């Protein structure tokens, strides 16, 4: 969290309780410095993200390394504006049943009514890339917030009246499988 917040806000936080560098490691710190007060992130070249490295050496021998990097969407928004502000991705909504599909669309409509500043292109991308593709689905086209609300209202009404044609996935529904997790401590727990 600390690294993520530092990258997001562009501020390098100080090391707490640091007083003196050990003489044993001092020879290895020639070009390095330990931050003792909050400091602005160094200027980056255009297009270069801020990046932080995090190490964790666990008690049980589990070691991890993560690299946290900033994500700049300004180039995406420039591209969207360049094509007239039109979302090139449909609003993709899917669920496991017709009832669940209606509920999902109702939840999405409620979200849009409460959040008038929602970027439709970002919403479409999230629905397309970050949601599961389930057996019942709809692809809706909308360029503006108002159009998205109107299209969702129309589709919800169609599902309620059972007149809408809902595309079923050609893929077979997978049976749930058991996953065993080995913690490295001599025990495992099967999860269903």
N, C-alpha and C positions, 0 to 999 in steps of 0.2 A: 504494500500500500504506500509506503514511504517513497519508494522509487517511482511508482506510478504518479503520485501527486507531484513529485519533484519534476518529472518530465512534463506533466500537464501544465503546471504553473510556471515553469522555467526558472525555478529557484532551487539552488542546491542547499539542503538543510545542513546545519552544523553537526559535528560529532559531539555528543554529550559526554561530559566528564573527562575530556581529553586535556591532559596537562603537559606532559613531556614525552617525546619520542625516546624509546629505549636505545641506548648506545649500541646494542647488539644489531639492531635493524637500521640504524641511521645511515650506514654506508649505502644501503640499497634505495634510499629515498632521495637521491640527488635531484631529479627533476620533478619529483612529486611533492604535493603539499596536502596537509590534512586541514579541511575546512573547519574552522572553529566559530565562525559567525555565518549567518545566512548570506548567500552570495547569488547574484544573477547568473543564469546559465550562459556560457560563452555564446557569442553570435555564431550561427550556423550558416553555411553556404546555402543559397537558394535550392530548395528541393531536398536538402539533407535533413533527416529527422534527428530529433534529440534522442539519445540512446543511453540507457543505464543498465549495468550488469549487476545481478544479484546472486550471491552464492549462499548455500545453506548446507552446513555439514551436520547431519543429524546424529543424535545420540546413539541410535541403533546401527549406524554405519550407512544410513541412507543419505546420499549426497545429491544435491540438485543445483542446477545453474539455470537462470532465466535471464533473457535479455528483454528489457522493456523498451519499447520504441514509440515515439509520438506518431500520430496519424494525422495527416493534413488533408482535408477534403476540399481545399480551395480550388484545386485543379479540376475536381469533379463538378463543382458548382459553376466554374467558368465554362466548362463544356456544355452543361445543361443550359446556361444562358445563351450560349452560342447557337444552340438549336432551337431557340425560341422559348425556352423555359418549359418545354413539353417533356413529360416523363416518357421515356422510351420503354419502360418496363410496366407490364400490367400489374394491377393489384391482385395477387394470387392468394386465394383463400382456400384452405382445404380442411377436412375433418374426417372422422371415421364413420359418421352417420349423417343423414339429412338433418336430424334434430341438432346435432353438434355443429353442423355447418351453419345453420340458422343462428345458433347461439354465438358462434365465432363472428359472424357478420354483424350481429347486434352489438357485441362487445366492441368491435372495430368502429362501428358507427358512433357508439357512446363515447369512445376515446376521441374521435374526430370532433364531435360536438363540444367536448370539454377543452380541446387543444386546438384552437383556431389557427395557430401559427405553425402547425405541422407541415413540414416539407413533404409534398406528395411523392416526389422522386425518391427521397430517403425512405419513406414508408414502403414504397413499392419494392425497393432494393431489399429492405429488411424482410418483408414477407416472402420474397423470392429466394433469398439466400440463407436466411436464418431460421426458417420454419420448416417443419417436416412436410413432405408431400404425402398426403393420405388419400384414401380411396375415393372420397367425395370431394369435388373441387369446383371452383369457379375462377375465371380470370376476368377481371373487371377493368375497364379503361376509363381513366379520368385524368384531366390535365390540371384541374384546380381543386381546392379544398371543397368548394360548393358542389362541384360535379361529383367528387368522390362520395359525398354524403347522399346526393340524389341517386346515384347508381346503386349504392348499398341499400337505400330504402326500397328501390324498385326490386332488387334481387331478393331481399328479405320477404317482400310481399309475394313474389313468385313462389318462393319455397313454401311460405305459409299456405298458399292456395294450391300447392302441389302441381302447378302448371309448368314450373321450370324444369328444363332438362339438365340433370346433373351428371357430369362425366364421371364414370367409375374408372378407377385405375385398372390397367391391364395386368398389373403385377399381382401376384398372389399375396394374400395377407400372410405375414410371417407369424409363426407361433412364438410365444415368448420362450426364451432360452435361459438356462441357469448360468450365472456368471460367478466364478469363485475368485475371491480376492485374497492373495497371500500377502500378509502384512510384513513378513520378514521376522516376526516375533514367535514363530513356531505354531501359529494358529491361522486358520482361514475361515471365512464366513461365506457360505453360499448365499447369493442374492437372487431373488426371483423377479 
